[in-house]
Amino acid sequence: MKKTKIFMFLITTALALLLFNTKVLAASASLSVSSSEVTKGDTFTVTVTANSMAAWDIHVSADGPVSGSGINEADATSDGKNTTKTFSTTYTATDAGTIEIQLTGDVTGEDDDNATSIGTSKTVTVTVPATPTPTPEPTATPEPTSAPEPTAEPEPTSTPEPIVEPVPTTEPEPTTEPEPTEDSEPTATPEPTKSSNANLGNLGITPNDFTGFKMGTTSYNVSVPYEVDAIEVYANKLEDSQTVEGTGNKNLKEGSNVFDVTVTAEDGTQKTYSITVVRLAKEKVDAPNINNPETKIEVALASVQIANVTLNEPFKPNVYTYTATADKDAKDVIVNGSANIQNALIDIDSPKQFAEGENIIKITVKEKDGNAKKTYTIKVTKKSEEENDSKENTIAPVAVGKIDNNKKSGGNSISK
């Protein structure tokens, strides 16, 4: 009996250890630098390693005597599964002092209910090597002057003649000692180099914010519903020495509204980011004729957006032909939109992916139990590598529905 109790205790203890050692890996991100001590002019690498994540929004910035671009990565895995990512960037130390590298943002694992906030930092010490003082070369000592040879005595003759005294030889003049060489003047210490970085860390609006910000892209487009008559423009500096103008609360008029945000670097370098906010027109719905019960609203497309595509003309339900431009990075054709009546059927005829040049997208909306229908044609031109400039346009969906290619979905209340 005693052996049986001991055996049962051991089994219970093992099960408890297994349960307590079960650990669910949560999404996380770490920050590292290639060197914590560098010399002015040296470069060093900053690396972010993110684990067990299905979505991420990661930002790295540097503060201090440094130049270079930070890290701004926001994306998600296509299948919603966890993955491991590594992001790196290179900085250059510009002067003596301390550089602070900051990691901010959040990561989300596939099983996480909420995003995990990340915030950590690293410091890098920058030194300036002392300038050596040149040592003066020693002055050569002049060689001594040779003494004159003595005059020979005359031989005596039979008749002694008076001895002629020799003329004394002139003594050589002393050699002038060279003047000492002056010490070299000390090298002046160069003034600290001011940063020329005029890039933003982030840019956007509230509400109806857009995605896809890149510090090298200076132009963005976004559409908002008619009900949104005011927004707030926000911007995050990449360096504390920068100044930013153009943010804050902005009123919207119907149609196009352009807002410029100007960044000034420490050395005076400026960069302007432009946001075009299109406030959509108010939808007009004719009231049915109460004297004619057969009067009904004519079916139409209420709104449409195509990911990574900018319409060249404002969308109107009674206009059926449009042209548009796709960014060079646009790949999959993703259309968002809604009909003006419930239970309407929407049919999409388009390629699966964008090709360079012209791409035709046809959207047909029709009544579920009737013959009335409307067809909208959009000619989308994708830029080639040579034609693409630095401007990238991202449209934020404003409709409440999403249309999958070559599939039908009805109504104007499709889940996003």
VOKOL-360375 format. One record per residue (C-alpha): residue number from 1; x, y, z. Coordinates in steps of 0.001 Angstrom, whole numbers. Example, Ala and Ser with C-alpha at 12.3 -4.5 7.8 and 13.67 -1.06 7.14 Angstrom:
<pts>
+------+---------+---------+---------+
! roro !       u !       v !       w !
+------+---------+---------+---------+
!    1 !   12300 !   -4500 !    7800 !
!    2 !   13670 !   -1060 !    7140 !
+------+---------+---------+---------+
</pts>
This chain:
<pts>
+------+---------+---------+---------+
! roro !       u !       v !       w !
+------+---------+---------+---------+
!    1 !       0 !       0 !       0 !
!    2 !    2834 !    2437 !     858 !
!    3 !    4531 !    1799 !   -2511 !
!    4 !    1239 !    2450 !   -4318 !
!    5 !     827 !    5855 !   -2626 !
!    6 !    4397 !    6838 !   -3547 !
!    7 !    3794 !    5815 !   -7171 !
!    8 !     568 !    7858 !   -7383 !
!    9 !    2341 !   10909 !   -5861 !
!   10 !    5103 !   10724 !   -8494 !
!   11 !    2544 !   10535 !  -11356 !
!   12 !     593 !   13527 !   -9953 !
!   13 !    3786 !   15591 !   -9592 !
!   14 !    4845 !   14831 !  -13200 !
!   15 !    1449 !   15878 !  -14576 !
!   16 !    1564 !   19143 !  -12601 !
!   17 !    5039 !   19948 !  -13921 !
!   18 !    3848 !   19333 !  -17498 !
!   19 !     868 !   21643 !  -16996 !
!   20 !    2920 !   24427 !  -15378 !
!   21 !    5641 !   24180 !  -18047 !
!   22 !    3139 !   24634 !  -20867 !
!   23 !    3855 !   28036 !  -22301 !
!   24 !    2166 !   29845 !  -25134 !
!   25 !    4632 !   31838 !  -27062 !
!   26 !    3453 !   35416 !  -27323 !
!   27 !    4436 !   37841 !  -30046 !
!   28 !    7576 !   39801 !  -29182 !
!   29 !   10254 !   42024 !  -30711 !
!   30 !   13845 !   42780 !  -29656 !
!   31 !   16329 !   45515 !  -30589 !
!   32 !   20102 !   45138 !  -31124 !
!   33 !   22994 !   47253 !  -32415 !
!   34 !   26179 !   46025 !  -34108 !
!   35 !   28366 !   48121 !  -31792 !
!   36 !   27701 !   50147 !  -28647 !
!   37 !   30888 !   52259 !  -29058 !
!   38 !   31876 !   53851 !  -32381 !
!   39 !   34115 !   56654 !  -33655 !
!   40 !   32866 !   59752 !  -35484 !
!   41 !   32265 !   58829 !  -39131 !
!   42 !   31743 !   55109 !  -38396 !
!   43 !   28567 !   53287 !  -39443 !
!   44 !   26680 !   50771 !  -37361 !
!   45 !   23692 !   48482 !  -37944 !
!   46 !   20423 !   48416 !  -35962 !
!   47 !   18390 !   45181 !  -36135 !
!   48 !   14843 !   44366 !  -34952 !
!   49 !   13935 !   40688 !  -34562 !
!   50 !   10207 !   39960 !  -34173 !
!   51 !    8970 !   36464 !  -33207 !
!   52 !    5637 !   34605 !  -33139 !
!   53 !    3651 !   37348 !  -34856 !
!   54 !     963 !   37454 !  -37515 !
!   55 !     737 !   41271 !  -37731 !
!   56 !    3161 !   44063 !  -36854 !
!   57 !    3603 !   47834 !  -36697 !
!   58 !    7291 !   48482 !  -35937 !
!   59 !    9178 !   51811 !  -35841 !
!   60 !   12849 !   52538 !  -35110 !
!   61 !   14255 !   56074 !  -34764 !
!   62 !   17586 !   57550 !  -33667 !
!   63 !   18279 !   60642 !  -31577 !
!   64 !   21674 !   62318 !  -31188 !
!   65 !   24701 !   62981 !  -33448 !
!   66 !   23592 !   60544 !  -36159 !
!   67 !   22311 !   60418 !  -39715 !
!   68 !   20423 !   57728 !  -41593 !
!   69 !   16931 !   56362 !  -42116 !
!   70 !   14962 !   54530 !  -39425 !
!   71 !   12654 !   51510 !  -39713 !
!   72 !    8903 !   51809 !  -40354 !
!   73 !    7263 !   48449 !  -41075 !
!   74 !    3547 !   47692 !  -40831 !
!   75 !    2065 !   44539 !  -42381 !
!   76 !     553 !   41132 !  -41688 !
!   77 !    1070 !   37601 !  -42935 !
!   78 !   -1175 !   36637 !  -45824 !
!   79 !   -2440 !   33477 !  -44080 !
!   80 !   -2762 !   34947 !  -40579 !
!   81 !    -169 !   32534 !  -39204 !
!   82 !    2764 !   33419 !  -36978 !
!   83 !    6141 !   34137 !  -38520 !
!   84 !    9552 !   35570 !  -37589 !
!   85 !   10828 !   38759 !  -39239 !
!   86 !   14133 !   40643 !  -39106 !
!   87 !   14392 !   44341 !  -40066 !
!   88 !   17694 !   46229 !  -40306 !
!   89 !   18941 !   49743 !  -41048 !
!   90 !   22324 !   51499 !  -41017 !
!   91 !   23217 !   54757 !  -39235 !
!   92 !   26349 !   56959 !  -39409 !
!   93 !   27806 !   58680 !  -36322 !
!   94 !   28301 !   62388 !  -37127 !
!   95 !   29934 !   63707 !  -33933 !
!   96 !   30952 !   62877 !  -30389 !
!   97 !   28135 !   62210 !  -27929 !
!   98 !   25463 !   59621 !  -27187 !
!   99 !   23015 !   58211 !  -29738 !
!  100 !   19733 !   56772 !  -28453 !
!  101 !   18031 !   54144 !  -30630 !
!  102 !   14313 !   53721 !  -29848 !
!  103 !   12017 !   50814 !  -30825 !
!  104 !    8244 !   51449 !  -30622 !
!  105 !    5041 !   49912 !  -32029 !
!  106 !    3199 !   46670 !  -31461 !
!  107 !    3061 !   43038 !  -32602 !
!  108 !     151 !   40593 !  -32629 !
!  109 !     263 !   36797 !  -32633 !
!  110 !   -2318 !   34633 !  -34378 !
!  111 !   -3802 !   33556 !  -31023 !
!  112 !   -3510 !   36945 !  -29293 !
!  113 !   -6687 !   38809 !  -28377 !
!  114 !   -4840 !   42150 !  -28311 !
!  115 !   -1678 !   43581 !  -29819 !
!  116 !    1463 !   43500 !  -27651 !
!  117 !    3038 !   46945 !  -27296 !
!  118 !    6819 !   47120 !  -27700 !
!  119 !    9079 !   49837 !  -26404 !
!  120 !   12786 !   49543 !  -25794 !
!  121 !   15971 !   51445 !  -26556 !
!  122 !   19722 !   51090 !  -26998 !
!  123 !   22523 !   53648 !  -26669 !
!  124 !   25649 !   54039 !  -28789 !
!  125 !   28602 !   56143 !  -27561 !
!  126 !   30476 !   58197 !  -30190 !
!  127 !   34060 !   59387 !  -29616 !
!  128 !   36345 !   61689 !  -31629 !
!  129 !   40049 !   60622 !  -31742 !
!  130 !   42543 !   63297 !  -30553 !
!  131 !   44520 !   65014 !  -33339 !
!  132 !   48279 !   64266 !  -32809 !
!  133 !   50624 !   67330 !  -32607 !
!  134 !   53433 !   67030 !  -35224 !
!  135 !   56979 !   66797 !  -33743 !
!  136 !   59415 !   69378 !  -35303 !
!  137 !   62431 !   67894 !  -37080 !
!  138 !   65806 !   68533 !  -35301 !
!  139 !   68058 !   71281 !  -36827 !
!  140 !   71369 !   69999 !  -38209 !
!  141 !   74472 !   71235 !  -36296 !
!  142 !   77008 !   72912 !  -38667 !
!  143 !   80389 !   71242 !  -39033 !
!  144 !   83391 !   73164 !  -37381 !
!  145 !   85670 !   75253 !  -39652 !
!  146 !   89185 !   73791 !  -40219 !
!  147 !   92085 !   75687 !  -38541 !
!  148 !   94722 !   77261 !  -40931 !
!  149 !   98007 !   75374 !  -41446 !
!  150 !  101118 !   76965 !  -39755 !
!  151 !  103566 !   78957 !  -41972 !
!  152 !  106853 !   77154 !  -42749 !
!  153 !  110071 !   78571 !  -41176 !
!  154 !  112607 !   79970 !  -43793 !
!  155 !  115864 !   78037 !  -44147 !
!  156 !  118965 !   79996 !  -42823 !
!  157 !  121458 !   81331 !  -45391 !
!  158 !  125153 !   82133 !  -45074 !
!  159 !  124296 !   85698 !  -44399 !
!  160 !  121579 !   85728 !  -41895 !
!  161 !  118825 !   87821 !  -42995 !
!  162 !  116305 !   89237 !  -40654 !
!  163 !  113496 !   86845 !  -40035 !
!  164 !  110289 !   88083 !  -41487 !
!  165 !  107446 !   87677 !  -39081 !
!  166 !  104599 !   85690 !  -40583 !
!  167 !  101405 !   87510 !  -41245 !
!  168 !   98794 !   86168 !  -38893 !
!  169 !   96010 !   84353 !  -40574 !
!  170 !   92557 !   85909 !  -40214 !
!  171 !   90425 !   84022 !  -37748 !
!  172 !   87237 !   82591 !  -39322 !
!  173 !   83991 !   84268 !  -38362 !
!  174 !   81811 !   82183 !  -36083 !
!  175 !   79011 !   80380 !  -37834 !
!  176 !   75575 !   81822 !  -37082 !
!  177 !   73425 !   79362 !  -35210 !
!  178 !   70121 !   78652 !  -37013 !
!  179 !   67019 !   80060 !  -35393 !
!  180 !   64868 !   77471 !  -33639 !
!  181 !   61844 !   76198 !  -35605 !
!  182 !   58480 !   77384 !  -34259 !
!  183 !   56087 !   74727 !  -32972 !
!  184 !   53153 !   73916 !  -35221 !
!  185 !   49847 !   75469 !  -34262 !
!  186 !   47273 !   73032 !  -32794 !
!  187 !   44589 !   71752 !  -35187 !
!  188 !   41212 !   73422 !  -34640 !
!  189 !   38379 !   71110 !  -33544 !
!  190 !   35676 !   71012 !  -36240 !
!  191 !   32222 !   72241 !  -35312 !
!  192 !   29517 !   69553 !  -34853 !
!  193 !   27721 !   68660 !  -38093 !
!  194 !   24014 !   69530 !  -38040 !
!  195 !   21547 !   66871 !  -39156 !
!  196 !   20011 !   67221 !  -42624 !
!  197 !   17349 !   64553 !  -42007 !
!  198 !   13927 !   65985 !  -42987 !
!  199 !   12017 !   62671 !  -43094 !
!  200 !    8892 !   62001 !  -41004 !
!  201 !    8435 !   58909 !  -38860 !
!  202 !    4686 !   58703 !  -39560 !
!  203 !    1860 !   60740 !  -41113 !
!  204 !   -1923 !   60400 !  -41187 !
!  205 !   -5370 !   61824 !  -40407 !
!  206 !   -8166 !   61067 !  -37973 !
!  207 !  -10756 !   59805 !  -38568 !
!  208 !  -10683 !   57650 !  -41771 !
!  209 !   -6892 !   57274 !  -41637 !
!  210 !   -4935 !   55774 !  -44546 !
!  211 !   -2222 !   53063 !  -44565 !
!  212 !    1014 !   52578 !  -46449 !
!  213 !    3051 !   55546 !  -45171 !
!  214 !    6689 !   55561 !  -46312 !
!  215 !    9126 !   58313 !  -45342 !
!  216 !   10328 !   58613 !  -48947 !
!  217 !    6792 !   59038 !  -50370 !
!  218 !    5583 !   62642 !  -50220 !
!  219 !    2050 !   62468 !  -51742 !
!  220 !   -1026 !   60618 !  -50407 !
!  221 !   -4737 !   60484 !  -51418 !
!  222 !   -7628 !   59455 !  -49176 !
!  223 !  -11433 !   59620 !  -49508 !
!  224 !  -13850 !   60274 !  -46643 !
!  225 !  -17665 !   60142 !  -46528 !
!  226 !  -19713 !   63311 !  -46903 !
!  227 !  -20609 !   63114 !  -43202 !
!  228 !  -16957 !   63808 !  -42260 !
!  229 !  -16657 !   67619 !  -42368 !
!  230 !  -13417 !   67969 !  -40336 !
!  231 !  -10235 !   65954 !  -39724 !
!  232 !   -7024 !   66209 !  -37722 !
!  233 !   -3669 !   65889 !  -39528 !
!  234 !    -962 !   64304 !  -37354 !
!  235 !    2770 !   63715 !  -37932 !
!  236 !    5536 !   62017 !  -35924 !
!  237 !    9055 !   63480 !  -36051 !
!  238 !   11989 !   61191 !  -36786 !
!  239 !   14460 !   63396 !  -34850 !
!  240 !   13885 !   65764 !  -31930 !
!  241 !   15773 !   68568 !  -33709 !
!  242 !   13181 !   68659 !  -36523 !
!  243 !   10309 !   71183 !  -36676 !
!  244 !    6954 !   70278 !  -38273 !
!  245 !    4320 !   72677 !  -39646 !
!  246 !     874 !   72010 !  -41118 !
!  247 !    -637 !   69578 !  -38588 !
!  248 !   -3798 !   70066 !  -36509 !
!  249 !   -7555 !   70347 !  -37094 !
!  250 !   -8727 !   70996 !  -40660 !
!  251 !  -12221 !   71734 !  -42046 !
!  252 !  -13287 !   69904 !  -45218 !
!  253 !  -15241 !   71188 !  -48165 !
!  254 !  -17014 !   68872 !  -50573 !
!  255 !  -14550 !   67565 !  -53146 !
!  256 !  -10752 !   67841 !  -53025 !
!  257 !   -8887 !   69326 !  -50018 !
!  258 !   -5058 !   69531 !  -50100 !
!  259 !   -3017 !   69830 !  -46877 !
!  260 !     775 !   70265 !  -46805 !
!  261 !    2977 !   69215 !  -43877 !
!  262 !    6481 !   70752 !  -43990 !
!  263 !    9432 !   69245 !  -42078 !
!  264 !   12571 !   71342 !  -41401 !
!  265 !   15806 !   69556 !  -40447 !
!  266 !   18384 !   70917 !  -37978 !
!  267 !   20518 !   72360 !  -40811 !
!  268 !   17519 !   73993 !  -42524 !
!  269 !   16803 !   71259 !  -45099 !
!  270 !   13041 !   71108 !  -45798 !
!  271 !   10694 !   68416 !  -47096 !
!  272 !    6954 !   68765 !  -47781 !
!  273 !    4419 !   65911 !  -47519 !
!  274 !    1039 !   66467 !  -49256 !
!  275 !   -2278 !   64822 !  -48305 !
!  276 !   -5259 !   65154 !  -50685 !
!  277 !   -8510 !   64449 !  -48811 !
!  278 !  -11552 !   63978 !  -51055 !
!  279 !  -14824 !   64561 !  -49237 !
!  280 !  -17416 !   62583 !  -51222 !
!  281 !  -20589 !   64257 !  -52435 !
!  282 !  -23792 !   63828 !  -50477 !
!  283 !  -25888 !   61060 !  -51967 !
!  284 !  -29242 !   62271 !  -53300 !
!  285 !  -32179 !   59874 !  -53145 !
!  286 !  -35463 !   60925 !  -54764 !
!  287 !  -38454 !   60462 !  -52478 !
!  288 !  -40921 !   57914 !  -53854 !
!  289 !  -44222 !   59197 !  -55233 !
!  290 !  -46797 !   58295 !  -52573 !
!  291 !  -49515 !   58560 !  -55238 !
!  292 !  -47796 !   55922 !  -57340 !
!  293 !  -46914 !   52857 !  -55220 !
!  294 !  -44955 !   51365 !  -58132 !
!  295 !  -42359 !   54166 !  -57904 !
!  296 !  -38991 !   52772 !  -56752 !
!  297 !  -35332 !   53786 !  -56516 !
!  298 !  -33299 !   52924 !  -59609 !
!  299 !  -30446 !   50516 !  -58838 !
!  300 !  -26920 !   52006 !  -58993 !
!  301 !  -23432 !   51668 !  -57531 !
!  302 !  -23161 !   53926 !  -54466 !
!  303 !  -19372 !   53865 !  -54042 !
!  304 !  -16257 !   52064 !  -55318 !
!  305 !  -12575 !   51910 !  -54393 !
!  306 !   -9721 !   49802 !  -55781 !
!  307 !   -6723 !   49041 !  -53564 !
!  308 !   -3549 !   50930 !  -54601 !
!  309 !   -5456 !   52668 !  -57420 !
!  310 !   -6420 !   56346 !  -57766 !
!  311 !   -9475 !   57327 !  -59820 !
!  312 !   -8696 !   60257 !  -62094 !
!  313 !  -12286 !   61550 !  -61741 !
!  314 !  -14515 !   61711 !  -58614 !
!  315 !  -16938 !   58772 !  -58505 !
!  316 !  -20606 !   59560 !  -59183 !
!  317 !  -23381 !   56931 !  -59315 !
!  318 !  -24708 !   58340 !  -62619 !
!  319 !  -21306 !   58343 !  -64386 !
!  320 !  -20400 !   54955 !  -65857 !
!  321 !  -16894 !   55331 !  -67361 !
!  322 !  -13675 !   56216 !  -65487 !
!  323 !   -9901 !   56194 !  -65889 !
!  324 !   -7492 !   55423 !  -63054 !
!  325 !   -3797 !   54961 !  -62263 !
!  326 !   -2260 !   52014 !  -60343 !
!  327 !     974 !   52208 !  -58422 !
!  328 !    3923 !   50171 !  -59762 !
!  329 !    3755 !   47956 !  -56624 !
!  330 !      32 !   47133 !  -57135 !
!  331 !    -414 !   43396 !  -57735 !
!  332 !   -3751 !   41788 !  -56770 !
!  333 !   -6947 !   43474 !  -58013 !
!  334 !   -9069 !   44180 !  -54879 !
!  335 !  -12315 !   46164 !  -55332 !
!  336 !  -14403 !   47669 !  -52491 !
!  337 !  -17879 !   49163 !  -52959 !
!  338 !  -21606 !   49013 !  -52266 !
!  339 !  -24975 !   49368 !  -54015 !
!  340 !  -27601 !   52000 !  -53250 !
!  341 !  -30352 !   49478 !  -52413 !
!  342 !  -30512 !   46382 !  -50254 !
!  343 !  -30168 !   42886 !  -51789 !
!  344 !  -28662 !   44197 !  -55033 !
!  345 !  -26248 !   41891 !  -56863 !
!  346 !  -22768 !   43161 !  -57758 !
!  347 !  -20719 !   41334 !  -60410 !
!  348 !  -16999 !   42028 !  -61039 !
!  349 !  -15227 !   41287 !  -64319 !
!  350 !  -11490 !   41970 !  -63928 !
!  351 !   -8049 !   40347 !  -64134 !
!  352 !   -6713 !   38668 !  -61011 !
!  353 !   -3574 !   40821 !  -61035 !
!  354 !   -2529 !   44110 !  -62620 !
!  355 !    -312 !   44036 !  -65704 !
!  356 !    1769 !   46990 !  -66907 !
!  357 !    -282 !   49212 !  -69198 !
!  358 !   -4105 !   49211 !  -69446 !
!  359 !   -6318 !   46940 !  -67293 !
!  360 !  -10127 !   46888 !  -67732 !
!  361 !  -12413 !   46426 !  -64699 !
!  362 !  -16182 !   46155 !  -65232 !
!  363 !  -18620 !   46372 !  -62315 !
!  364 !  -22273 !   45447 !  -62903 !
!  365 !  -24929 !   46143 !  -60260 !
!  366 !  -28476 !   44809 !  -60773 !
!  367 !  -31680 !   44127 !  -58905 !
!  368 !  -31996 !   40742 !  -57319 !
!  369 !  -35533 !   40115 !  -58567 !
!  370 !  -35586 !   42424 !  -61599 !
!  371 !  -33958 !   43208 !  -64943 !
!  372 !  -32665 !   46728 !  -64111 !
!  373 !  -28891 !   46966 !  -64017 !
!  374 !  -25992 !   49407 !  -64434 !
!  375 !  -22469 !   48644 !  -65710 !
!  376 !  -19423 !   50757 !  -64745 !
!  377 !  -16157 !   50526 !  -66706 !
!  378 !  -12830 !   51577 !  -65160 !
!  379 !   -9647 !   51661 !  -67282 !
!  380 !   -6701 !   51286 !  -64916 !
!  381 !   -3191 !   52104 !  -66188 !
!  382 !    -301 !   50606 !  -64207 !
!  383 !    2943 !   52591 !  -64305 !
!  384 !    6121 !   50962 !  -65601 !
!  385 !    9412 !   51160 !  -63683 !
!  386 !   10584 !   54095 !  -65841 !
!  387 !    7337 !   56037 !  -65569 !
!  388 !    6909 !   55663 !  -61817 !
!  389 !    8005 !   58619 !  -59722 !
!  390 !    8384 !   58938 !  -55949 !
!  391 !    4678 !   59547 !  -55361 !
!  392 !    2605 !   56660 !  -54048 !
!  393 !   -1140 !   56964 !  -53592 !
!  394 !   -3170 !   54896 !  -51179 !
!  395 !   -6978 !   55030 !  -51045 !
!  396 !   -8615 !   54314 !  -47693 !
!  397 !  -11865 !   52382 !  -48191 !
!  398 !  -14923 !   54419 !  -47248 !
!  399 !  -17625 !   51941 !  -48174 !
!  400 !  -19026 !   49476 !  -45715 !
!  401 !  -18766 !   46565 !  -48152 !
!  402 !  -16095 !   44542 !  -49907 !
!  403 !  -16399 !   42962 !  -53351 !
!  404 !  -14299 !   39864 !  -54033 !
!  405 !  -13249 !   39507 !  -57680 !
!  406 !  -15682 !   37540 !  -59865 !
!  407 !  -18017 !   36950 !  -56882 !
!  408 !  -21453 !   38368 !  -56187 !
!  409 !  -22517 !   40059 !  -52969 !
!  410 !  -25660 !   42061 !  -52338 !
!  411 !  -26791 !   45175 !  -50523 !
!  412 !  -24965 !   48107 !  -49119 !
!  413 !  -24143 !   46630 !  -45701 !
!  414 !  -21381 !   44142 !  -46511 !
!  415 !  -19028 !   43333 !  -43622 !
!  416 !  -15642 !   44973 !  -43993 !
+------+---------+---------+---------+
</pts>
